[in-house]
């Protein structure tokens, strides 16, 4: 079983361990408005916060605590994207449109109940494919109706390319679906025709500029109608170097003007093995630096989501993991009954954790002000969730990356790394890849690390600290920044003495 979704006992044990520590210098961290995109209660109106606080995609803070699942009940699609091939599936692959099993609505309900019974962190059920959720709207809406009857505390969320969206806004509202994601890669049909070979609309296939124009107009109409009705809309955009990378500022401006809640700019996945047109043609995806540069350019526009993991259409668990293999149809119990008390207890624990983090954040300014003349620093964190530094370095499959300076601590993304740990010693070739993934990182915070990988990273100029094991992430990152600044000033004074 995956170790990334945190149990109630694990959170309480971590808190108990953290409470026994009186180490100085572990205050600091992130004030709400220093983090960029809306994440905490201090960033938004109370009614909006109530709607996103448990949604791991709509709140960066929530993704530390809550799990989502996608049910694959929408097999067909009404457009063709040059970056998509839904026929390819690898169990270890995380890519939109990929599923191992397609479900009927009744099967989807059975799976949701099984997940809810074993994963009290489940807060969102979404339909994101493998085709378009609204092209197969009858299956999509029937699935949501079934789930809403038995799990009223779970939020419903759907993803769509937007082509059929204007036809179903009223049904979305009737079903109380107040989180919708639209994939919008362009607002200029001249760019769109390079991304979409065809669309199927009004019983016929359209190609070229006409297809892109229809898609664009329908996306804008659907977005406007949803936001006017109070639905929270996240827009996904795939960044395609040489095609729409310089155009995404116009996309951001357009969706902001129409009330989008979040803009998620994702890198193109173009492995030729997937069989996509872009992949076979050699169209490359952006480098992490290129993606970050575009995201930085969009700062000040529509709020940005930076914690997306480009989930499969049958993903289960926290963002950054997939427990879907545990819940295939052949493994599901005949009847699963989620425990409402357990789910409520988990939410209560999360609220206590959040309050503790907020109290720690109140001391941020004084801790970080000491580094007024220091440049920003990147810190990577090993975490299994819960907003704490609670993972062994050798067990990390990804690192969450935070930028810190005198203004605060900001989550800026994640870096994928293969799990290298072999009996606690580490495999050197695999560790080389991790070192490369950590380029530009000054410090790594982990719950524990072996001597060999610590020394290897030190040779690459990267320090790994386990002093902050099981502490909250943001206060610890702030403390490291302040300590680094103090040490640098002490060394400078000693050198000049």
Phi, psi and omega per residue, in radians:
X1 nan 2.479 3.080
X2 -1.017 2.561 3.114
X3 -1.817 0.268 -3.023
X4 -1.641 -0.521 3.040
X5 -1.356 2.213 -2.982
X6 -1.586 2.319 3.112
X7 -1.430 2.885 3.045
X8 -0.999 -0.790 -3.116
X9 -1.095 -0.677 -3.120
X10 -1.147 -0.732 3.125
X11 -1.130 -0.770 -3.124
X12 -1.155 -0.648 3.103
X13 -1.164 -0.720 3.114
X14 -1.099 -0.712 3.135
X15 -1.144 -0.730 3.140
X16 -1.080 -0.703 3.120
X17 -1.145 -0.764 3.136
X18 -1.095 -0.627 -3.095
X19 -1.183 -0.375 -3.134
X20 -1.415 -0.103 -3.055
X21 -1.703 2.315 3.118
X22 -2.110 0.433 -3.105
X23 -1.058 2.253 3.119
X24 -1.239 2.731 3.011
X25 1.511 0.188 -3.137
X26 -1.748 0.190 2.986
X27 -1.447 -3.060 -3.068
X28 1.815 -3.039 3.083
X29 2.241 -2.487 -2.883
X30 -2.028 2.074 2.925
X31 -1.369 2.661 -3.002
X32 -0.991 -0.797 -3.037
X33 -1.415 -0.107 3.093
X34 -1.460 -0.192 -3.011
X35 -1.520 -0.136 3.115
X36 1.642 -1.715 -3.102
X37 -1.275 2.731 -3.115
X38 -1.105 2.301 -3.068
X39 -2.452 -0.574 -3.028
X40 -2.144 3.053 -3.093
X41 -1.058 -0.496 -3.121
X42 -1.307 -0.142 -3.059
X43 -1.630 -0.206 -2.958
X44 -2.666 2.935 3.130
X45 -1.083 2.579 -3.090
X46 -0.979 -0.669 -3.120
X47 -1.197 -0.581 3.099
X48 -1.272 -0.739 3.116
X49 -1.012 -0.707 -3.140
X50 -1.052 -0.503 -3.099
X51 -1.497 -0.384 -3.063
X52 -1.982 -0.176 -2.961
X53 -1.136 -0.393 3.107
X54 -1.910 0.181 -3.096
X55 -1.773 1.916 -3.023
X56 -1.141 -0.322 3.116
X57 -1.575 -0.509 -3.060
X58 -1.648 -0.173 3.089
X59 -2.402 2.116 3.109
X60 -1.046 -0.660 3.118
X61 -1.102 -0.752 -3.083
X62 -1.098 -0.475 -3.070
X63 -1.237 -0.220 3.022
X64 -1.292 -0.412 -2.945
X65 -2.042 -0.522 -2.934
X66 -2.034 2.621 -3.109
X67 -1.869 2.716 3.064
X68 -2.198 2.821 2.953
X69 -2.475 2.580 3.071
X70 -1.952 2.371 3.071
X71 -1.920 2.244 -2.975
X72 -1.578 1.358 -3.110
X73 -1.906 0.047 -3.069
X74 -2.082 1.497 -3.003
X75 -1.382 -0.429 -3.000
X76 -1.796 2.743 -3.128
X77 -2.316 2.666 -3.100
X78 -1.852 0.074 3.025
X79 -2.420 2.834 3.016
X80 -2.043 2.201 3.089
X81 -1.859 2.479 -3.136
X82 -1.223 -0.172 3.135
X83 -1.830 0.155 -3.014
X84 -2.087 2.375 2.934
X85 -2.543 1.820 -3.038
X86 -1.430 -0.017 -3.125
X87 -1.475 -0.293 -3.085
X88 -1.593 2.324 3.120
X89 -2.535 2.247 3.009
X90 -2.246 2.344 -3.062
X91 -1.072 -0.461 -3.106
X92 -1.659 0.124 -3.027
X93 -1.681 2.373 3.037
X94 -2.011 1.862 -3.101
X95 -2.765 2.351 3.106
X96 -0.982 2.512 3.107
X97 1.569 -0.101 -3.097
X98 -1.674 2.294 3.045
X99 -2.507 2.737 3.046
X100 -1.751 -0.452 3.119
X101 -2.438 2.372 3.023
X102 -1.716 2.431 -2.960
X103 -2.038 2.621 2.888
X104 -1.500 2.784 -3.114
X105 -0.934 -0.738 3.122
X106 -1.114 -0.679 3.084
X107 -1.161 -0.652 3.109
X108 -1.083 -0.755 3.103
X109 -1.053 -0.784 3.128
X110 -1.037 -0.713 3.139
X111 -1.199 -0.730 3.136
X112 -1.067 -0.760 3.133
X113 -1.106 -0.677 3.125
X114 -1.143 -0.724 3.125
X115 -1.176 -0.794 -3.126
X116 -1.066 -0.558 -3.142
X117 -1.251 -0.511 -3.098
X118 -1.827 -0.288 -3.077
X119 -2.208 1.511 -3.130
X120 -1.108 -0.258 3.111
X121 -1.291 -0.182 -3.100
X122 -1.077 2.144 3.141
X123 -2.215 -0.265 -3.046
X124 -2.417 2.329 2.949
X125 -2.033 2.164 -3.114
X126 -2.122 2.746 2.996
X127 -2.089 1.997 -3.037
X128 -2.327 0.499 3.100
X129 2.360 -2.816 0.202
X130 -1.259 -0.263 3.041
X131 -1.678 -2.499 3.114
X132 -1.739 2.288 -3.047
X133 -1.082 -0.481 -3.086
X134 -1.724 -0.228 2.979
X135 -1.204 -0.600 3.052
X136 -1.855 0.915 -2.950
X137 -1.109 -0.561 -3.115
X138 -1.109 -0.778 3.111
X139 -1.151 -0.721 -3.129
X140 -1.090 -0.891 -3.070
X141 -1.203 -0.611 3.086
X142 -1.128 -0.690 3.098
X143 -1.077 -0.808 3.130
X144 -1.087 -0.691 3.135
X145 -1.089 -0.759 -3.136
X146 -1.095 -0.773 -3.088
X147 -1.194 -0.739 -3.085
X148 -1.056 -0.530 -3.120
X149 -1.190 -0.557 -3.021
X150 -1.926 -0.322 3.138
X151 -2.309 1.263 -3.078
X152 -1.189 -0.278 -3.133
X153 -1.519 -0.025 3.133
X154 -1.655 2.337 3.100
X155 -1.399 2.520 3.092
X156 -1.771 2.399 -3.043
X157 -2.522 2.384 3.079
X158 -2.283 2.689 3.099
X159 -2.097 2.475 -3.080
X160 -2.618 2.730 3.011
X161 -1.414 -0.170 3.026
X162 1.626 -0.174 -3.072
X163 -1.101 -0.756 -3.131
X164 -1.645 -0.015 -2.999
X165 -0.986 -0.822 -3.097
X166 -1.011 -0.441 -3.120
X167 -1.336 -0.207 -2.977
X168 -2.253 0.233 3.141
X169 -1.050 -0.761 -3.114
X170 -1.093 -0.710 3.113
X171 -1.149 -0.675 3.091
X172 -1.048 -0.754 3.126
X173 -1.176 -0.715 -3.140
X174 -1.078 -0.555 -3.127
X175 -1.528 0.056 -3.130
X176 1.029 0.607 3.025
X177 -1.494 1.844 -3.056
X178 -1.964 0.323 3.003
X179 -2.324 2.022 -3.131
X180 -2.295 2.373 3.061
X181 -1.938 2.289 3.086
X182 -2.060 2.282 3.050
X183 -1.512 1.983 -3.129
X184 -2.212 1.916 -3.076
X185 -1.781 -0.095 -3.088
X186 -2.854 2.727 2.916
X187 -2.162 0.110 3.081
X188 -2.062 1.957 -3.108
X189 -1.007 -0.431 3.095
X190 -1.127 -0.558 3.049
X191 -1.418 -0.670 -3.118
X192 -1.043 -0.613 -3.110
X193 -1.218 -0.252 3.055
X194 -1.490 -0.178 -3.102
X195 -1.867 -0.613 -3.037
X196 -2.042 1.902 3.103
X197 -1.143 -0.630 -3.128
X198 -2.784 2.823 2.963
X199 -2.320 2.768 3.065
X200 -2.033 1.961 -3.004
X201 -2.508 2.320 3.137
X202 0.943 0.810 3.007
X203 1.197 0.352 3.043
X204 -2.591 2.781 3.129
X205 -1.619 2.313 3.097
X206 -2.010 2.541 3.137
X207 -2.287 2.983 3.006
X208 1.091 -2.567 -3.083
X209 -1.076 -0.623 3.132
X210 -1.087 -0.768 3.142
X211 -1.075 -0.807 -3.117
X212 -1.139 -0.633 3.139
X213 -1.157 -0.791 3.121
X214 -1.073 -0.814 -3.132
X215 -1.041 -0.805 3.141
X216 -1.035 -0.837 -3.104
X217 -1.112 -0.684 3.138
X218 -1.209 -0.674 3.113
X219 -1.093 -0.772 -3.127
X220 -1.160 -0.698 3.125
X221 -1.116 -0.799 3.138
X222 -1.102 -0.745 3.110
X223 -1.056 -0.831 -3.115
X224 -1.070 -0.755 -3.096
X225 -1.206 -0.679 3.127
X226 -1.137 -0.858 -3.085
X227 -1.181 -0.592 3.085
X228 -1.100 -0.505 3.138
X229 -1.558 0.032 3.092
X230 1.574 0.121 3.091
X231 -1.300 2.414 3.079
X232 -1.452 2.090 -3.059
X233 -1.985 2.206 2.986
X234 -1.809 2.364 3.098
X235 -1.894 2.188 3.020
X236 -1.676 2.364 3.030
X237 -2.282 2.252 3.086
X238 -1.535 2.115 3.140
X239 -1.439 2.062 -3.076
X240 -2.088 1.800 -3.078
X241 -0.960 2.344 3.111
X242 1.450 -0.122 3.141
X243 -2.079 -1.001 -3.111
X244 -2.248 0.152 -3.076
X245 -1.089 -0.754 3.139
X246 -1.426 -0.100 -3.116
X247 -1.655 -0.229 -3.023
X248 -1.182 -0.380 3.039
X249 -1.129 -0.704 3.089
X250 -1.146 -0.673 3.080
X251 -1.081 -0.807 -3.139
X252 -1.041 -0.775 3.126
X253 -1.077 -0.740 -3.082
X254 -1.165 -0.742 -3.089
X255 -1.331 -0.533 3.067
X256 -1.124 -0.752 3.139
X257 -1.086 -0.425 -3.120
X258 -1.753 0.175 2.970
X259 1.576 0.286 3.117
X260 -1.050 2.460 -3.105
X261 -1.400 -0.714 -3.110
X262 -2.463 2.647 3.007
X263 -2.156 2.130 -3.106
X264 -1.959 1.846 3.109
X265 -1.626 2.027 -3.047
X266 -1.936 2.586 3.088
X267 -1.325 2.471 3.009
X268 -1.032 2.319 2.991
X269 -1.778 2.021 -2.974
X270 -2.330 0.683 3.062
X271 -1.106 2.158 3.139
X272 -0.989 -0.468 -3.123
X273 -1.104 -0.382 -3.129
X274 -1.343 -0.270 3.070
X275 1.362 0.305 3.099
X276 -1.365 2.768 3.136
X277 -1.079 -0.768 3.115
X278 -1.094 -0.762 -3.114
X279 -1.097 -0.758 -3.130
X280 -1.234 -0.449 -3.138
X281 -1.519 -0.064 3.113
X282 1.508 0.208 3.085
X283 -1.162 2.103 -3.086
X284 -1.504 2.762 2.985
X285 -1.554 2.947 3.138
X286 -1.317 2.666 2.982
X287 -1.314 2.798 3.066
X288 -0.954 -0.652 3.134
X289 -1.164 -0.694 3.119
X290 -1.158 -0.734 3.114
X291 -1.087 -0.801 -3.138
X292 -1.085 -0.673 -3.138
X293 -1.109 -0.716 3.112
X294 -1.178 -0.753 3.107
X295 -1.056 -0.722 3.115
X296 -1.127 -0.639 3.127
X297 -1.102 -0.537 -3.091
X298 -1.482 -0.109 3.132
X299 -1.015 2.352 -3.075
X300 1.711 -0.208 3.073
X301 -1.681 -2.429 3.043
X302 -1.064 2.462 -3.112
X303 -0.995 2.466 -3.047
X304 -1.767 2.488 2.939
X305 -1.746 2.212 -3.128
X306 -2.068 0.031 -3.059
X307 -1.880 0.291 3.140
X308 -1.156 2.516 3.085
X309 -2.006 0.156 3.130
X310 0.908 1.118 -2.969
X311 -1.191 2.675 2.940
X312 -1.133 2.833 3.111
X313 -1.395 0.037 3.021
X314 -2.294 0.503 -3.080
X315 -1.186 2.588 3.082
X316 -2.447 2.271 3.039
X317 2.127 -2.913 3.053
X318 -1.155 2.737 3.017
X319 -1.061 2.425 -3.132
X320 1.652 -0.038 3.074
X321 -2.439 2.956 3.077
X322 -2.571 2.010 3.101
X323 -1.778 0.300 -3.077
X324 -0.997 -0.557 -3.117
X325 -1.128 -0.337 3.116
X326 -1.421 -0.203 -2.996
X327 -2.240 0.703 3.039
X328 -1.274 2.800 -3.069
X329 -0.976 -0.652 -3.116
X330 -1.196 -0.303 -3.114
X331 -1.770 -0.135 -3.047
X332 -1.277 2.475 3.044
X333 -1.188 2.772 3.126
X334 -1.051 -0.723 3.122
X335 -2.573 2.170 3.101
X336 -2.017 2.443 -3.117
X337 -2.161 1.824 3.106
X338 -1.086 2.577 -3.142
X339 -1.676 1.847 -3.130
X340 -1.022 -0.592 -3.127
X341 -1.145 -0.693 3.123
X342 -1.159 -0.712 3.140
X343 -1.161 -0.716 3.107
X344 -1.156 -0.662 3.124
X345 -1.115 -0.688 3.113
X346 -1.095 -0.768 3.134
X347 -1.100 -0.610 3.099
X348 -1.128 -0.741 3.103
X349 -1.099 -0.730 -3.136
X350 -1.078 -0.720 3.133
X351 -1.102 -0.661 3.080
X352 -1.140 -0.725 3.100
X353 -1.077 -0.752 -3.139
X354 -1.098 -0.740 -3.132
X355 -1.121 -0.662 3.102
X356 -1.111 -0.715 3.113
X357 -1.142 -0.671 3.131
X358 -1.128 -0.706 3.116
X359 -1.098 -0.700 3.107
X360 -1.133 -0.635 -3.105
X361 -1.171 -0.376 -3.109
X362 -1.157 -0.355 3.129
X363 -1.673 0.162 -3.055
X364 -1.058 -0.853 -2.982
X365 -0.968 -0.824 -3.079
X366 -1.182 -0.630 -3.134
X367 -1.210 -0.722 -3.058
X368 -1.472 -0.388 -3.123
X369 -1.074 -0.470 3.138
X370 -1.103 -0.373 -3.139
X371 -1.759 0.594 -3.056
X372 -1.010 -0.578 -3.102
X373 -1.742 0.136 -3.097
X374 -1.598 2.523 3.108
X375 -1.286 2.814 3.086
X376 -1.031 2.630 -3.127
X377 -2.237 2.459 3.081
X378 -1.748 2.255 3.141
X379 -2.168 2.262 3.096
X380 -1.760 2.509 -3.035
X381 -2.211 2.375 3.022
X382 -1.683 2.017 -3.079
X383 -2.493 2.500 3.029
X384 -1.714 0.082 -3.117
X385 2.045 -3.120 3.141
X386 1.371 0.063 3.126
X387 1.257 0.345 -3.093
X388 -2.178 2.810 3.081
X389 -1.508 1.563 -2.919
X390 -2.354 0.498 -3.131
X391 -2.296 2.423 3.035
X392 -1.119 2.418 -3.135
X393 -0.953 -0.717 -3.086
X394 -1.244 -0.208 3.134
X395 -1.759 -0.028 -3.054
X396 -1.326 2.221 3.019
X397 -1.701 -0.246 3.030
X398 -2.684 2.808 3.081
X399 -2.090 2.289 3.006
X400 -1.465 2.320 -3.010
X401 -1.940 2.293 3.141
X402 -2.155 2.395 3.013
X403 -1.773 2.359 -3.101
X404 -2.329 2.387 2.982
X405 -2.635 -2.915 -3.058
X406 -1.117 -0.321 -3.128
X407 -1.414 -0.343 3.139
X408 2.497 -2.948 -3.123
X409 -1.953 2.251 -3.080
X410 -2.245 2.247 3.004
X411 -1.243 2.229 -3.074
X412 -2.101 -0.040 3.097
X413 2.566 -2.971 3.131
X414 -2.393 2.725 3.113
X415 -2.209 2.190 -3.076
X416 -1.365 2.436 3.062
X417 -2.549 2.435 3.087
X418 -1.233 2.551 3.094
X419 -1.201 2.085 -3.043
X420 -1.819 -0.235 -2.910
X421 -1.089 2.258 3.112
X422 -2.275 1.621 3.116
X423 1.143 0.373 3.074
X424 1.604 -0.112 -3.094
X425 -1.739 -0.646 3.109
X426 1.697 2.496 3.137
X427 -1.777 2.069 -2.987
X428 -1.025 -0.817 3.123
X429 -1.006 -0.728 3.117
X430 -1.165 -0.644 -3.139
X431 -1.126 -0.532 3.072
X432 -1.032 -0.696 3.118
X433 -1.165 -0.627 3.111
X434 -1.175 -0.727 3.094
X435 -1.025 -0.731 3.115
X436 -1.133 -0.680 -3.141
X437 -1.146 -0.422 -3.098
X438 -1.669 0.308 3.097
X439 -0.970 2.285 3.136
X440 1.563 -0.162 3.127
X441 -1.445 2.345 3.111
X442 -1.550 -0.799 -3.064
X443 -2.359 2.470 2.988
X444 -1.963 2.317 3.083
X445 -1.871 2.174 -3.111
X446 -2.396 2.802 3.069
X447 -1.265 -0.526 -3.128
X448 -2.878 2.692 3.083
X449 -2.689 2.527 3.109
X450 -1.345 2.860 -3.082
X451 -1.147 -0.688 -3.083
X452 -1.167 -0.903 3.118
X453 -1.134 -0.554 3.094
X454 -1.072 -0.774 -3.134
X455 -1.172 -0.677 -3.142
X456 -1.105 -0.762 3.121
X457 -1.200 -0.616 3.103
X458 -1.073 -0.665 3.105
X459 -1.130 -0.441 3.105
X460 -1.561 0.064 3.121
X461 1.469 0.319 -3.125
X462 -2.020 2.137 3.114
X463 -1.631 2.432 3.079
X464 -2.006 2.194 -3.128
X465 -2.006 2.358 2.991
X466 -2.011 0.271 3.129
X467 -1.143 -0.404 -3.036
X468 -1.875 0.444 -3.113
X469 -0.959 2.265 3.072
X470 1.253 0.131 3.045
X471 -1.454 2.874 3.013
X472 -1.115 2.570 -3.016
X473 -1.186 -0.998 -2.981
X474 -1.094 -0.796 3.083
X475 -1.041 -0.630 -3.139
X476 -1.202 -0.733 3.094
X477 -1.071 -0.743 3.095
X478 -1.079 -0.702 3.135
X479 -1.137 -0.692 3.117
X480 -1.100 -0.758 3.133
X481 -1.062 -0.803 -3.141
X482 -1.113 -0.714 3.137
X483 -1.159 -0.681 3.109
X484 -1.090 -0.755 -3.134
X485 -1.128 -0.769 3.138
X486 -1.089 -0.730 3.141
X487 -1.130 -0.703 3.114
X488 -1.102 -0.726 3.131
X489 -1.195 -0.657 3.102
X490 -1.105 -0.722 3.113
X491 -1.136 -0.700 3.126
X492 -1.126 -0.714 3.113
X493 -1.135 -0.699 3.137
X494 -1.141 -0.660 -3.129
X495 -1.199 -0.530 -3.109
X496 -1.564 -0.143 -3.096
X497 -1.302 nan nan
